[in-house]
Amino acid sequence: MKTFIRRKEKNKSLKAVVFAYSNMGITGLEALARHGYDIAAVFTSDDDPGENCWFESVKNWADQRNLPVYTDEDINFPQWKEKIRDLQPDVIFSFYYRKMIVSEILAIPQIGAFNLHGSLLPSYRGRCPVNWVIINGEKNTGVTLHYMIDKPDAGDIVGQKEVEIDLKDTAKTLYEKMCRTAALLLDELLPRIKKGEIPRKKQDLAAGSYFGGRRPEDGRIDWDKSATDIYNLIRAVTEPYPGARALLENNEKIIIWWAQPREGVNNETPGTVNIIGEEVLVQTGKNAVKLEHIEVAGKHIYGSEIGNYFRDGKVSRLK
């Protein structure tokens, strides 16, 4: 059952401290600006030099609007707690911020601290939900605004909105859908938070799931899995993510940026390569995948050229 918290002062311009990163962070910030929130400060993360930063910069967004913006390795240091306390925010928002925020900071705002998470909680709590839902072949996911507590993605739900996952979605196209849906969700909830009419529904964590972060090496293809499972992995980690990986017979790395499930000969050894006309099919534990875009030694190879590469190299199996 949903409960509500009411404030005596309605329609007040609420002072917000915002923790944000990437496009979802900007989606949240733009929603706050659209609904008249007073953004007192923005905290964001420095970009990782080892990461492909394909998303927009929260720092640039804040700088262009002359908003105070801070980056720090650890927001939980005492000086930052004191800084946020001095700002006296009515509310704190976290939009895809990359670090856990300690309970001392979460307790500062009078109204509460809220996080925007990229799944339909309590399912897919934790890291990288957009990648995990595709890897696991889910048909839908969503976005959830919830109260922040000292456990990740475990606080009471304020509201959520569903997003359909298309069979051709990659992690990037799904993320873009989720940003658009998050804007709609915030357009519904931010006016209610300003009025003090805040829905609140406790999560049943036992009925949900939790997933950790992913590393590039987690993209290694297991050819014993089905063609559908492998296709889901490929589209979950294709560009701008590090890509699904395998090895040639000489142990050289091959990245498979795109492939499609196809019927295969199920008594063949998984990983066996069959060149049929201009198509290159790799046998899996069930059916096969047709290679459409690969990378070897830094060279991207597409379509019929893949067949030429495998013929010239006499590649008969991937592992």
C-alpha positions in Angstrom: 0.0 0.0 0.0 1.2 3.5 -0.9 1.6 6.1 1.9 2.1 9.8 1.5 4.1 12.5 3.3 2.6 15.9 3.3 4.3 19.2 3.8 2.6 22.4 5.2 4.3 24.6 2.6 3.1 23.5 -0.8 4.5 24.6 -4.2 7.6 25.9 -2.6 10.8 26.0 -4.7 12.7 23.2 -3.1 16.5 23.4 -2.8 18.2 20.3 -4.2 21.7 18.9 -4.0 22.2 16.6 -7.0 24.6 13.7 -7.5 24.6 12.8 -11.2 26.6 11.2 -14.0 26.2 10.4 -17.7 23.1 11.0 -19.8 20.7 9.8 -17.2 22.2 12.3 -14.8 21.5 15.1 -17.3 18.0 13.7 -17.8 17.4 14.1 -14.1 19.0 17.6 -13.9 16.9 18.8 -16.8 13.7 17.5 -15.2 14.6 19.3 -11.9 15.2 22.6 -13.9 11.9 22.0 -15.8 9.9 21.8 -12.6 11.5 24.7 -10.9 13.8 23.1 -8.3 16.6 25.2 -7.0 19.7 23.3 -7.8 22.1 24.4 -5.1 25.0 22.1 -6.1 25.9 19.3 -8.5 28.3 16.5 -7.6 29.6 14.3 -10.3 32.4 11.8 -11.0 35.6 12.3 -13.0 35.6 10.3 -16.2 37.6 7.2 -16.2 40.5 7.6 -18.7 40.4 3.9 -19.4 36.7 4.0 -20.3 35.0 4.8 -23.6 33.1 7.9 -22.4 30.3 8.0 -25.1 27.9 9.9 -22.9 27.4 13.5 -22.1 29.2 15.4 -19.4 27.3 16.4 -16.3 30.1 18.9 -15.4 29.8 20.6 -18.7 26.0 20.8 -18.3 26.3 22.4 -14.9 29.1 24.8 -16.0 27.0 26.1 -18.9 24.3 27.0 -16.4 26.7 28.6 -13.8 25.8 26.0 -11.2 28.3 25.0 -8.5 29.7 21.6 -9.6 32.2 19.4 -7.8 34.1 16.3 -8.6 35.9 14.3 -5.9 37.2 10.8 -5.5 35.2 10.3 -2.3 32.1 12.4 -1.6 32.0 10.8 1.9 35.0 12.7 3.2 34.1 14.9 6.2 34.6 18.2 4.3 31.9 17.3 1.7 29.5 16.2 4.4 29.9 19.6 6.0 29.6 21.4 2.7 26.3 19.7 1.9 25.0 20.3 5.5 25.8 24.0 5.0 23.8 24.1 1.8 20.7 23.0 3.8 19.0 21.2 1.0 15.4 20.3 1.2 16.0 17.2 -0.9 18.8 15.2 -2.4 18.7 13.4 -5.7 21.0 10.8 -7.2 20.8 10.2 -10.9 23.2 7.4 -11.9 25.9 8.7 -9.6 28.7 6.1 -9.4 29.4 6.0 -5.7 27.5 5.0 -2.6 26.5 8.0 -0.4 26.8 7.5 3.3 23.8 7.7 5.7 25.1 10.9 7.3 24.6 12.7 4.0 21.3 11.0 3.2 19.9 12.2 6.5 20.6 15.9 5.9 17.6 16.9 3.7 14.3 17.4 5.5 12.2 15.7 2.8 14.4 12.9 1.9 17.1 11.5 -0.5 16.0 9.9 -3.7 17.8 7.7 -6.3 16.8 7.0 -9.9 17.6 3.3 -10.7 17.6 1.6 -14.1 15.3 -1.3 -13.4 11.9 -2.3 -12.1 12.9 -2.7 -8.4 13.2 -4.9 -6.5 14.5 -6.8 -9.6 18.1 -6.0 -10.8 19.3 -4.1 -7.8 23.0 -3.2 -8.0 25.3 -2.5 -10.9 24.9 -2.5 -14.7 21.1 -3.4 -14.9 20.8 -2.3 -18.5 23.4 -4.9 -19.5 22.2 -7.6 -17.2 18.6 -7.5 -18.4 19.7 -8.0 -22.0 22.1 -10.8 -21.1 19.4 -12.6 -19.3 16.9 -12.2 -22.2 14.4 -10.1 -20.3 11.4 -8.8 -22.3 11.0 -5.6 -20.2 12.7 -3.5 -17.6 12.1 0.1 -16.4 13.2 2.9 -14.2 12.4 3.4 -10.5 12.7 6.5 -8.2 13.2 5.3 -4.7 14.3 6.6 -1.3 18.0 6.0 -0.6 19.1 4.1 2.4 22.4 2.6 3.4 21.8 -0.5 1.3 22.0 -0.2 -2.6 18.7 0.3 -4.3 16.8 -1.0 -1.3 14.7 2.0 -0.1 11.0 2.5 -0.5 9.7 3.0 -4.0 8.3 6.4 -5.0 7.3 5.4 -8.5 8.4 3.4 -11.5 7.7 3.1 -15.2 8.2 0.1 -17.6 10.3 -0.1 -20.7 9.9 -2.8 -23.3 13.0 -4.5 -24.5 13.1 -5.1 -28.2 14.9 -8.2 -29.6 17.2 -5.9 -31.5 18.0 -3.6 -28.6 21.6 -3.2 -27.6 22.5 -1.8 -24.2 22.9 1.6 -25.7 19.5 1.7 -27.5 17.9 0.4 -24.3 19.6 3.0 -22.2 18.4 5.7 -24.5 14.8 4.4 -24.1 15.2 4.4 -20.4 16.4 8.0 -20.4 13.3 9.1 -22.2 11.1 7.0 -19.9 12.9 8.5 -16.8 12.0 12.0 -18.0 8.4 11.0 -18.1 8.5 9.4 -14.7 10.2 12.5 -13.2 7.6 14.7 -14.9 5.0 12.8 -12.9 6.8 12.6 -9.6 8.7 15.9 -9.1 5.5 18.0 -8.9 4.2 15.6 -6.3 7.4 15.8 -4.3 7.1 19.6 -4.3 3.6 19.4 -3.0 4.6 17.0 -0.3 2.5 14.2 -1.7 5.1 11.5 -2.0 4.0 7.9 -2.8 5.9 5.3 -0.7 5.9 1.6 -1.2 8.2 -0.8 0.7 10.3 -3.2 -1.4 10.1 -6.9 -1.0 13.8 -7.6 -1.5 13.4 -11.4 -1.2 11.3 -11.3 -4.3 13.9 -9.3 -6.3 17.4 -9.9 -7.5 20.9 -8.3 -7.1 23.7 -8.1 -9.7 27.2 -6.9 -9.4 29.4 -4.9 -11.8 30.7 -6.3 -15.1 34.3 -6.3 -16.4 35.6 -6.6 -20.0 36.6 -10.2 -19.4 33.0 -11.0 -18.5 32.3 -10.6 -22.2 34.1 -13.9 -23.1 31.7 -16.1 -25.2 31.0 -19.6 -24.0 30.2 -21.5 -27.3 28.5 -24.3 -25.3 25.6 -21.9 -24.6 22.7 -21.5 -27.0 22.7 -19.1 -30.0 20.1 -17.0 -28.3 22.2 -16.7 -25.1 25.3 -15.7 -27.1 23.3 -13.2 -29.2 22.0 -11.7 -25.9 25.6 -11.3 -24.6 26.7 -9.8 -27.9 24.0 -7.1 -28.0 24.5 -6.4 -24.3 28.2 -5.5 -24.6 28.5 -4.3 -28.2 29.6 -0.7 -28.9 30.1 1.5 -27.0 30.8 -1.3 -24.4 34.0 -3.5 -24.8 32.4 -6.2 -27.0 31.9 -10.0 -26.8 35.2 -11.8 -27.1 36.5 -15.2 -28.2 39.8 -16.7 -29.3 41.0 -17.9 -32.7 42.8 -21.2 -32.8 46.2 -19.4 -32.4 44.8 -17.8 -29.2 44.5 -14.4 -30.9 41.6 -12.4 -29.6 38.6 -11.8 -31.8 35.8 -9.3 -30.8 32.3 -10.1 -32.2 30.5 -6.8 -32.4 27.4 -8.1 -34.0 26.0 -11.5 -35.0 22.5 -13.0 -35.5 21.1 -16.4 -34.4 20.7 -18.9 -37.1 19.8 -22.6 -37.3 22.8 -24.8 -37.0 23.9 -28.5 -37.0 23.5 -29.4 -33.4 25.8 -32.4 -33.4 28.8 -30.3 -34.3 31.3 -29.2 -31.7 30.4 -25.8 -30.3 32.8 -23.2 -31.8 33.0 -24.9 -35.2 33.1 -22.4 -38.1 31.1 -23.1 -41.3 31.4 -20.9 -44.3 28.3 -21.2 -46.4 28.5 -18.9 -49.5 29.1 -15.4 -48.0 27.9 -16.4 -44.5 30.1 -17.4 -41.6 28.2 -19.5 -39.1 29.6 -20.5 -35.7 28.1 -23.5 -34.1 26.9 -23.1 -30.5 25.4 -25.5 -27.9 22.1 -25.0 -29.7 21.9 -23.7 -33.3 24.5 -21.2 -34.6 25.3 -17.5 -34.9 26.0 -15.7 -38.2 28.9 -13.3 -37.8 28.2 -9.8 -39.2 30.9 -7.5 -37.6 34.1 -8.7 -36.1 37.4 -7.1 -35.0 40.8 -8.8 -35.2 44.1 -7.1 -34.4 42.4 -3.7 -34.4 40.8 -4.2 -37.9 37.1 -4.2 -38.2 35.7 -6.7 -40.7 32.1 -6.7 -42.0 29.7 -8.9 -44.0 31.1 -11.0 -46.8 34.7 -9.9 -45.9 34.4 -12.0 -42.8 34.2 -15.1 -45.0 37.3 -14.1 -46.9 39.2 -13.6 -43.6 38.2 -17.0 -42.3 39.1 -18.7 -45.6 42.4 -17.0 -46.0 43.3 -17.8 -42.4 42.0 -21.3 -42.6 40.1 -20.7 -39.3 37.9 -23.7 -38.6 37.0 -23.1 -34.9 36.6 -20.4 -32.3 37.2 -21.0 -28.7 
